[in-house]
Amino acid sequence: MTAFLRLPRLVLAAALLLLAACTPPDGLPPPDEADVARLAQRIMDFGPGVDPEEARRLAHISYHYPIRLRAEYGVTDPPLIHNTKVNMGLRPRGLCYQWADDLEARLRQENFRTLDFHRAIANADTLRIDHSVLIVSRAGDGLFDGIVLDGWRNGGRLFWSHVLEDPRYEWVPRDVVFAQRGLSVPSQ
């Protein structure tokens, strides 16, 4: 009778282990490939001259790489709490500009010919904490023609929108903000 009573517990334990094995270690499921395809299409919609393969590759990396960064940064909290942990030395990285730096560095490894990257900052002239992002546009187009790629905002789940349609931030070119602060723009 004792072995019979243990059987349901063993089955339950095995089921829990199986479910745990299916959950990503960083807590985020893989990106929805339909979302990746929507971003790729939006990039192709920049107009003629955008290589569709480059648009697909950029969209794929932009969705998948922030999930990897989330794990590397040890993100377990909402962004502002994680920022506090970084500033206290409890986490290695994960401030918004670091998400943008790391995503930009990864995307630049691809040597895209038909796409350009820009950096922007919001809230630089307010009492609110400023926020930095990477923006992608068609080669030769400006920052305000592009799409915001923001891994920080949702803690590793990519947020993107056209720069002028961002519901939360008004973006200013990083070099303008740095000039106002008397800083030099880091080399890329």
C-alpha positions as CSV (number, residue, x, y, z in Angstrom):
1,M,0.0,0.0,0.0
2,T,2.9,2.4,0.8
3,A,4.4,2.0,-2.7
4,F,0.9,2.6,-4.2
5,L,0.7,6.0,-2.3
6,R,4.1,7.0,-3.5
7,L,3.3,6.5,-7.1
8,P,1.1,9.7,-7.5
9,R,3.9,11.7,-5.9
10,L,6.5,10.3,-8.2
11,V,4.2,11.0,-11.2
12,L,3.7,14.6,-10.0
13,A,7.4,15.1,-9.4
14,A,8.2,13.8,-12.9
15,A,5.6,16.0,-14.5
16,L,7.0,19.1,-12.7
17,L,10.5,18.3,-13.8
18,L,9.3,17.9,-17.4
19,L,7.5,21.2,-17.3
20,A,10.5,22.9,-15.7
21,A,12.7,21.6,-18.5
22,C,10.4,23.3,-21.1
23,T,10.7,26.7,-19.4
24,P,13.6,28.8,-20.6
25,P,16.1,29.5,-17.8
26,D,15.8,33.2,-18.3
27,G,12.0,33.1,-17.8
28,L,11.1,34.4,-21.3
29,P,9.7,32.1,-24.0
30,P,11.2,32.3,-27.4
31,P,9.9,35.2,-29.6
32,D,6.9,34.6,-31.7
33,E,8.1,34.2,-35.2
34,A,5.1,36.1,-36.5
35,D,6.3,39.1,-34.5
36,V,9.8,38.7,-36.0
37,A,8.2,38.6,-39.5
38,R,6.2,41.8,-38.8
39,L,9.4,43.6,-37.8
40,A,11.1,42.3,-40.9
41,Q,8.2,43.5,-43.1
42,R,8.2,46.9,-41.4
43,I,12.0,47.3,-42.2
44,M,11.4,46.3,-45.8
45,D,8.6,48.9,-45.9
46,F,11.4,51.6,-45.5
47,G,11.4,51.4,-49.3
48,P,13.5,50.4,-52.2
49,G,17.0,49.5,-51.5
50,V,16.4,47.4,-48.4
51,D,17.6,43.9,-48.8
52,P,14.8,41.6,-47.7
53,E,17.4,39.0,-46.3
54,E,19.1,41.8,-44.3
55,A,15.7,42.9,-42.9
56,R,14.8,39.3,-41.9
57,R,18.2,38.8,-40.3
58,L,18.1,42.1,-38.4
59,A,14.6,41.3,-37.1
60,H,15.6,37.8,-36.0
61,I,18.7,39.1,-34.1
62,S,16.8,42.0,-32.6
63,Y,14.2,39.7,-31.1
64,H,16.5,36.8,-30.0
65,Y,19.6,38.7,-28.8
66,P,17.9,40.7,-26.0
67,I,16.7,37.5,-24.5
68,R,20.3,36.3,-24.4
69,L,21.3,39.7,-22.9
70,R,18.6,39.3,-20.2
71,A,20.3,36.0,-19.1
72,E,23.8,37.5,-19.2
73,Y,22.7,40.6,-17.2
74,G,20.9,38.5,-14.7
75,V,17.6,40.3,-15.1
76,T,15.0,39.1,-12.7
77,D,13.1,42.3,-12.0
78,P,11.4,45.2,-13.9
79,P,13.9,47.5,-15.6
80,L,14.0,50.3,-13.0
81,I,14.7,47.8,-10.2
82,H,17.3,46.1,-12.3
83,N,18.9,49.5,-12.9
84,T,19.1,50.0,-9.1
85,K,20.8,46.7,-8.8
86,V,23.4,47.6,-11.5
87,N,24.0,50.9,-9.9
88,M,24.5,49.2,-6.5
89,G,27.0,46.7,-8.1
90,L,24.6,43.8,-7.6
91,R,24.3,43.1,-11.3
92,P,27.0,43.4,-14.0
93,R,25.1,45.3,-16.7
94,G,21.7,46.1,-17.9
95,L,21.3,49.9,-18.0
96,C,19.4,51.1,-21.1
97,Y,22.5,52.4,-22.8
98,Q,24.2,49.0,-22.3
99,W,21.3,47.2,-23.9
100,A,21.6,49.6,-26.8
101,D,25.4,49.3,-27.0
102,D,25.4,45.5,-26.9
103,L,22.6,45.2,-29.5
104,E,24.3,47.7,-31.8
105,A,27.6,45.8,-31.4
106,R,25.9,42.5,-32.3
107,L,24.1,43.9,-35.3
108,R,27.2,45.7,-36.6
109,Q,28.9,42.2,-36.8
110,E,26.4,41.5,-39.6
111,N,27.9,44.2,-41.9
112,F,24.5,45.3,-43.2
113,R,24.8,47.2,-46.5
114,T,21.2,48.5,-46.8
115,L,20.6,49.5,-43.2
116,D,22.0,52.2,-40.9
117,F,22.1,52.5,-37.2
118,H,21.5,55.6,-35.1
119,R,21.4,56.3,-31.3
120,A,18.9,58.4,-29.5
121,I,18.1,59.5,-26.0
122,A,14.7,60.6,-24.5
123,N,14.1,62.7,-21.4
124,A,17.5,64.2,-21.5
125,D,16.2,67.7,-20.7
126,T,13.7,66.6,-18.0
127,L,13.9,65.5,-14.4
128,R,12.9,62.0,-15.4
129,I,15.7,59.5,-16.0
130,D,16.9,59.6,-19.5
131,H,16.6,56.6,-21.8
132,S,18.8,55.4,-24.6
133,V,18.0,53.2,-27.6
134,L,19.2,51.9,-30.9
135,I,17.4,52.9,-34.1
136,V,17.6,51.2,-37.5
137,S,16.8,52.9,-40.8
138,R,17.3,52.4,-44.5
139,A,20.9,53.2,-45.5
140,G,21.1,56.9,-46.0
141,D,18.0,57.8,-44.2
142,G,17.9,59.7,-40.9
143,L,17.1,58.7,-37.4
144,F,13.5,60.0,-37.6
145,D,12.8,57.7,-40.6
146,G,13.7,54.7,-38.5
147,I,12.5,52.1,-36.0
148,V,13.3,52.1,-32.3
149,L,14.8,48.8,-31.1
150,D,14.5,48.7,-27.4
151,G,15.4,45.6,-25.4
152,W,15.5,47.4,-22.0
153,R,11.9,48.6,-21.8
154,N,10.4,45.1,-21.3
155,G,13.4,43.5,-19.7
156,G,14.6,41.5,-22.7
157,R,11.4,41.3,-24.7
158,L,11.9,43.5,-27.7
159,F,9.9,46.7,-28.0
160,W,9.9,48.3,-31.4
161,S,8.0,51.1,-33.1
162,H,8.6,53.8,-35.7
163,V,10.5,56.6,-34.0
164,L,7.7,59.2,-34.3
165,E,5.1,56.7,-33.2
166,D,6.7,55.7,-29.9
167,P,3.9,55.9,-27.3
168,R,6.2,56.7,-24.4
169,Y,9.3,58.6,-25.5
170,E,10.3,61.5,-27.8
171,W,13.7,60.8,-29.2
172,V,16.6,63.2,-29.7
173,P,19.8,62.2,-31.5
174,R,22.4,61.1,-29.1
175,D,25.1,63.4,-30.5
176,V,22.8,66.4,-29.9
177,V,22.3,65.4,-26.2
178,F,26.0,64.7,-25.8
179,A,26.9,68.1,-27.3
180,Q,24.5,69.8,-24.9
181,R,26.2,68.1,-22.1
182,G,29.7,68.9,-23.4
183,L,30.5,65.2,-24.0
184,S,32.0,63.5,-27.0
185,V,30.1,60.8,-28.7
186,P,31.8,57.4,-28.3
187,S,33.2,55.9,-31.4
188,Q,31.3,53.0,-33.0
